[in-house]
Amino acid sequence: MIPTMFRQRGMLTPALIGLFPLWWAMGLSELIWPAFGLLMIGSLLQSQSVAIPRFAMAWVVFLLFVAASGFMLEEQQDVYSWVIRFSQYVSVGLIVPYVLTHRDRTPARVVFGSVTALFIASVVGGYLGLLLGDFSFRSPLAYVLPGGFQANSFVRDVVNPSFADIERFLGRFEVTRPKAPFTYTNGWGAAMGLLFPFAVHDALTGFGLSRKIARVALVASVVPIMLSLNQGLWISIAAGAGYAALRAAGRGDSRVVLQLMGVGLIATIALTATPLSNTIQSDLQNPNATEDRFELYEATLSELPNSPIIGFGGPREVREGLPPAGTHGQLWIVLFSHGAGGALAYFAFIAGMFWSTRRYRTNVGLWCHVVIFVSLAQAPFYGHTPQQLAIIMVAAAVGLLDVGGLLEPKRASAERQLDSSAAA
């Protein structure tokens, strides 16, 4: 029997996002998406009308290229991965129409709050990673999944979650890099960069969750964010804060600008006054990771002429000693796996979300718009499937509600009053 909160229209997205640490611990971090996708389809079919944004057709075109790329797969094992990925793309693409359609049943603040809750869980996961290292455990799914499936390294990582990876840094000492509740350290970094704007807004206004809780989470996040030595995450936060400051300044919202400047100043003082600054400086000066990434990108581009339009259906080993081509960045994932056509359609959709949310009414819309900007900044070096893409979809949905003036009246009115007082 399906729990009531899952059957209630409008609650599927908060349950999917807010309870993601549970799905991760159960070994369902990859399979839960198509399951919820079927529930969302059923809910939308029961609705009298479905709200679909104009740019949604680009996502449909992208799915067609994903489907066509499946004909380029060579191994049976790749087919299984492709089926899961395709179902994830379909399911995540339903989040925007689902949230828009059920906006009267589930307030935007509930959806927004579930994403901030995931940020808090990721901060907790970061500390657990630092404390427990690469400790792993068998999930319930691992006990029932046939052994043949677990021979695949990716499946094995998913059904046997661990809290961090231990990596050698500069060839001299080991570094603990958090990843819970995600499968990989880069997945944790990408998600934290996308979740950060949600937490910032809740820390300022308490729109989704309590301001006190969000503020404590933001302050606490500094330690795992810095100790992770995740340069992509640092770039994401800096890019998001800089873009938010520019947009706020353009609208005369000095309050947001001053708040961001204050946070940046505090972070700078904290870093320069602690030994952590030496570690960060050494990481920034380490050329190995950057060189490896550029070598991988070059290998990916050199393989593309063999299937330029529809791609190869998924990542492939193309050069010994390198990760598979079509990994380490959403740009390269969609370009290699689904070709130039799939990449154009995918980024047309993301651009559509970005453009449609640019004229935000309140600061709820501002920070949702910033999330989409951060996703574009991350695309060359972070993958976004499926968890990170779901966060982006939520930001687009709530941002569209803000643009349309469809946020719940009480909260939206309070936001407009804050904006007006700042402008005055």
Secondary structure, 3 states (H helix, E strand, C coil): CCCHHHHCCCCHHHHHHHCHHHHHHCCCCCCHHHHHHHHHHHHHHCCCCCCCCCCHHHHHHHHHHHHHHHHHCCCHHHHHHHHHHHHHHHHHHCHHHHHHHCCCCCCHHHHHHHHHHHHHHHHHHHHHHHHHCCCECCCHHHHHCCHHHHCCHHHHHHHCCECEEEEEECCCEEEEEECCCCCCHHHHHHHHHHHHHHHHHHHHHCCCCCHHHHHHHHHHHHHHHHHCCCHHHHHHHHHHHHHHHHHHHHCCCHHHHHHHHHHHHHHHHHHHCCCHHHHHHHHHCCCHHHHHHHHHHHHHHHHHHHCCCCCCCCCECCCCCCCCECCCCHHHHHHHHHHHHHHHHHHHHHHHHHHHCCCCCCHHHHHHHHHHHHHHHHCCCCCCCCHHHHHHHHHHHHHHHHHCCCCCHHHHHHHHHHHHHHHC
